[in-house]
Each structure stands twice: as C-alpha cells, then as structure tokens.
C-alpha cells in the first residue's frame, strides 16, 4: 500500500492538539477504487502563545489552534469523506507527520481550514458535507481579533489533488498552502511637520482612530458577505458633539482605536511623533478587515499647539481630524491601493525609518469635521503577506 505525505505550509502558523471529528469509510470493495493512506506533515509552525497586548504583525508569527483547524479530504465529486482536526503532537514532528484514519481514493483532494471561529461557525464548517458548504460558510469580522490566529484556508480554488506516487519510494508528497482569509490595517505612528505657510505643530494628543466603513462578514473563499456598514455619519456627529457614539466602541478592538487602557497618546520628540504606547515597541492601532474593502480612517487629535509663521505660540480649541483616504507605497503621493486590500496582506501605515514616520501631516490637513472634502490625505504604507507592508497616508487634499 502506498503512503502519501502532505506537507502543509500553513503560512506563518502554529499548532495545538485536536481529534478526529468526521470520517467516511468510502467504498467497501477495496478493488473498486485505488486508495492510499495520507500522512500530514506541517512545516514552519509554532505552538499557540498568549499575549496581553497587541503588537504589530511579525513575519512567521501566525498560529494555528488545532481544536479549531481541520484537514478535509474530498472525493472527486467534492463530497467530504474525511474531516480531521490537526494534531500538533504528530504533525509538527519532522519526518513523522499526522496520519489520517482511513484510506482515500486516488484523485481525491486535500484542504486545510485553520482557526475556525469557535461556536456555531465551527459547528457549521466542521459539519460540512461538501467543499461548497465550506466555501459558502460565513464568519463575522468581529471574530478576527489580533493578528496571530486569523481564519486561514485554501478552499478558494487552490485545490491539491491526491494523485499516484510519482517516485519509487511509495510515498506521495503534496504541498498545501493556506493563507488568512482577511486583510489587516495597522497604524504604527503619526508625525507632524511644518506646512507651506510656516505653521509648525509643536504638540498634539491622539484620542481616537476610527474606520468609517467596513464589511461585517467574510466567506471561506476570502470574499465579503453582507452589506457595507457605514459609521461615517456617526463619526461626523460625534465630532460635532465632541463625543463618540457607543456603537463605535463596541464594534471591534477597535473601530475606535485600541488605546491600551489609555485615554490618549501624546506626541513627543523631534520630529514630533505619536506612537502607541510610548513604553513598548511595535505596538500599533490595528483593524482586521474583510479583504476587498479599502478602509478610510479618521484620526482625532486634541490639545494641539503650534507656532505660526511669525513664531507666535498658539493653541487650537477643541479636537481636529485627519481623514485618510488612500495608501502610497513608494512615496510618490499616488494611491497604490485603488480597489481594496488583498486577503492575507497586512497594510502598515506610519512605519518609522531613519527617525521619521511615513505617516506625516501638517496644519493644512487638520479639519474641524471628519471627511471634509477639502482636507483629506493619502498615507505611506508597506504591504507584505501577513508580515507587513508599509504605506504612507494620502490625505484628502
């Protein structure tokens, strides 16, 4: 009997312990269909870790939770004949691998769906009868917290067929590559600079970061599900009332910025930069978003002090807003993300290199109301496959 090996390069994942959740003995006559037994080998993985704070995405930092991660085997018709939880005690061991409980027909396909949200989502996906059932499953973006355990899959057309042995050793090796189904926006830092008129911002506090529109759910091909949800009117209303609607703080970690229990983050240093928090490295304002969307975001600033062209020190009364509408990866001022964020990508804004952030704004970018048409910007950004790509902001002006 041939033995088939699957090497699943679960892009930046880590593993725990699981159990067999579904199987199908298939045809009773062993001569009816040629079969092989599969062994699953996971490469480049690490155990799940806990963390108290949210740092920026880091290469090779993704984790896989065995109890919510499933290997699916489907016959050529798309019917699922095995669904088995990843077992890290076997799958992570080089040269050992995880052997599935039953043989499968040659010509079957192998899929991995990792970090399925717990509860009803897991029940739906794990109980799927066909691959289409898995692909059509839907999860809310609010289930995707942090960056280390996003839901990942290869059920969007990247099928891997189990074929006959291509060598003489009786072992077939097939590579399964999975990637996050969602995208991620990170805001690392913000830097004030002098404007053309000679106004120089000398102090400011960041008191909120808001994403105005987002898709509420994603399917297991990485597409969006549901109507676009907009909080633009709420953000504008909140700016006029100097308050934040309750809904903005309850959508996710945040649709208002995650502030590490701080009410504000103060800019400091030369050049003048705000980064969150000031006592730790690589901490970011972060939003996991449905792929295909292009999130515009608003930054609320308060306690703004500046000097004018005559050198007079002045202070603005009340909050001001930065509205970011685009992302620039090569510092030419042109929006590089014209349609939407790609699945499995992290879009980081505000990277600090050689002492400067690529999220720079000046006095002319400030507005008293968010989304003011005459005052928007594009920011610098870098994009990487669930590592980081750094972008510069493009303002609406």
Residue, then its C-alpha position, 0 to 999 in steps of 0.5 A: x500500500x502506498x503512503x502519501x505525505x502532505x506537507x502543509x505550509x500553513x503560512x506563518x502558523x502554529x499548532x495545538x492538539x485536536x481529534x478526529x471529528x468526521x470520517x467516511x469509510x468510502x467504498x467497501x470493495x477495496x478493488x473498486x477504487x485505488x486508495x492510499x493512506x495520507x500522512x500530514x506533515x506541517x512545516x514552519x509552525x509554532x505552538x499557540x502563545x498568549x499575549x496581553x497586548x497587541x503588537x504589530x504583525x511579525x513575519x512567521x508569527x501566525x498560529x494555528x489552534x488545532x481544536x479549531x483547524x481541520x484537514x478535509x479530504x474530498x472525493x472527486x465529486x467534492x463530497x467530504x469523506x474525511x474531516x480531521x482536526x490537526x494534531x500538533x503532537x504528530x504533525x509538527x514532528x519532522x519526518x513523522x507527520x499526522x496520519x489520517x484514519x482511513x484510506x482515500x481514493x486516488x484523485x481525491x483532494x486535500x484542504x486545510x481550514x485553520x482557526x475556525x471561529x469557535x461556536x456555531x461557525x465551527x459547528x457549521x464548517x466542521x459539519x460540512x458535507x461538501x467543499x461548497x458548504x465550506x466555501x459558502x460558510x460565513x464568519x463575522x469580522x468581529x471574530x478576527x481579533x489580533x493578528x496571530x490566529x486569523x481564519x486561514x484556508x485554501x478552499x478558494x480554488x487552490x485545490x491539491x489533488x491526491x494523485x499516484x506516487x510519482x517516485x519509487x519510494x511509495x510515498x506521495x508528497x503534496x504541498x498545501x498552502x493556506x493563507x488568512x482569509x482577511x486583510x489587516x490595517x495597522x497604524x504604527x505612528x503619526x508625525x507632524x511637520x511644518x506646512x507651506x505657510x510656516x505653521x509648525x505643530x509643536x504638540x498634539x494628543x491622539x484620542x481616537x482612530x476610527x474606520x468609517x466603513x467596513x464589511x461585517x462578514x467574510x466567506x471561506x473563499x476570502x470574499x465579503x458577505x453582507x452589506x457595507x456598514x457605514x459609521x461615517x455619519x456617526x463619526x461626523x456627529x460625534x465630532x460635532x458633539x465632541x463625543x463618540x457614539x457607543x456603537x463605535x466602541x463596541x464594534x471591534x478592538x477597535x473601530x475606535x482605536x485600541x488605546x491600551x487602557x489609555x485615554x490618549x497618546x501624546x506626541x513627543x520628540x523631534x520630529x514630533x511623533x505619536x506612537x502607541x504606547x510610548x513604553x513598548x515597541x511595535x505596538x500599533x492601532x490595528x483593524x482586521x478587515x474583510x479583504x476587498x474593502x479599502x478602509x478610510x480612517x479618521x484620526x482625532x487629535x486634541x490639545x494641539x499647539x503650534x507656532x505660526x509663521x511669525x513664531x507666535x505660540x498658539x493653541x487650537x480649541x477643541x479636537x481636529x481630524x485627519x481623514x485618510x483616504x488612500x495608501x502610497x507605497x513608494x512615496x510618490x503621493x499616488x494611491x497604490x491601493x485603488x480597489x481594496x486590500x488583498x486577503x492575507x496582506x497586512x497594510x502598515x501605515x506610519x512605519x518609522x525609518x531613519x527617525x521619521x514616520x511615513x505617516x506625516x501631516x501638517x496644519x493644512x490637513x487638520x479639519x474641524x469635521x471628519x471627511x471634509x472634502x477639502x482636507x483629506x490625505x493619502x498615507x505611506x504604507x508597506x504591504x507584505x503577506x501577513x508580515x507587513x507592508x508599509x504605506x504612507x497616508x494620502x490625505x484628502x487634499 
